[in-house]
Amino acid sequence: MKILALDFDGVICDSSREIFLVTLRTCAALDSDLDAAEYLDRLQARSGDRDDFAADPVYTAFVALFPLGNGAEDFAVALKAVMSGLALPDQAAYDRYFRQQNAGWKDAFHRAFYDQRAALRAEDEARWLALHGTWPAVTSLLKDRAGAVPYAVCTAKDAVSVQKLLAHFGIGDLFSVDLILDKETGAQKIAHLTELARRTGVDPAEITFVDDKVSHLQKVAPLGVRCVLAAWGDNGSREHLQARQEGFPVAGLERVEEILFSGFTESD
């Protein structure tokens, strides 16, 4: 391994609360038929300044659909399904429902989502940062192994948010800005990994890519990169089984160092 490439949301950063809040704000701003504005008012009245949504059934059902989506527009589709009381038990059901949604509505949401995220960050950056969490075992491992191999980020998030959050987690100095490939690189992770290999001159076979979505691993695997599923991210037993059936290692927090770095030396 010559590069360790990491997805951001669900691998380094737990952004589920921020995504939920920004999705509600975006749908409310777009005057959608989801009554998102009314729900957002009720949610914030209950949670106050704590932004603690863990007990909210819409939030928990919304997060459960994360493994089935790919882009920002999926957040709108997931919220619509949940607020409509629709069960989407697997990828096929989700994909059918996604295709049924108005393309113009999805495109408008995609654009507005990033505007709402930037607005929330600008309104109160401390609150925005506090909406995010991380996994101490992951950040500790990255610190312990710093210098052994370059780290890269491959994400659909914007680079400004990524850099602010890496600094917030105390690991900003571990990542070169040149190796943070964000939403401007492309809509799919295969674009990120292709550009990463081009930019660094490293053969894809020498790149280990960690993501919490099996669908992303499936799409980049043909490049020849080593793909690992982050079992601590937005997935569950269904995705763990699917990953193993595809031949992808499944790394839980208790074995993440072993799976990522076992047999690796700096001379590799």
Stockholm file with secondary structure:
# STOCKHOLM 1.0

chainA/1-268         MKILALDFDGVICDSSREIFLVTLRTCAALDSDLDAAEYLDRLQARSGDRDDFAADPVYTAFVALFPLGNGAEDFAVALKAVMSGLALPDQAAYDRYFRQQNAGWKDAFHRAFYDQRAALRAEDEARWLALHGTWPAVTSLLKDRAGAVPYAVCTAKDAVSVQKLLAHFGIGDLFSVDLILDKETGAQKIAHLTELARRTGVDPAEITFVDDKVSHLQKVAPLGVRCVLAAWGDNGSREHLQARQEGFPVAGLERVEEILFSGFTESD
#=GR chainA/1-268 SS CCEEEECSBTTTEECHHHHHHHHHHHHHHTTCTTCHHHHHHHHHHHHTTSCCCTTCHHHHHHHHTGGGCCSTHHHHHHHHHHHTTCCCCSHHHHHHHHHHSCHHHHHHHHHHHHHHHHHHHHHCHHHHHHTCEECHHHHHHHHHTTTTSCEEEECSSCHHHHHHHHHHTTCGGGEEEEEEECTTTCSSHHHHHHHHHHHHTCCGGGEEEEESCHHHHHHHGGGTCEEEEETTSSCCHHHHHHHHHHTCCEECTTTHHHHHHTTCCTTC
#=GC SS_cons         CCEEEECSBTTTEECHHHHHHHHHHHHHHTTCTTCHHHHHHHHHHHHTTSCCCTTCHHHHHHHHTGGGCCSTHHHHHHHHHHHTTCCCCSHHHHHHHHHHSCHHHHHHHHHHHHHHHHHHHHHCHHHHHHTCEECHHHHHHHHHTTTTSCEEEECSSCHHHHHHHHHHTTCGGGEEEEEEECTTTCSSHHHHHHHHHHHHTCCGGGEEEEESCHHHHHHHGGGTCEEEEETTSSCCHHHHHHHHHHTCCEECTTTHHHHHHTTCCTTC
//
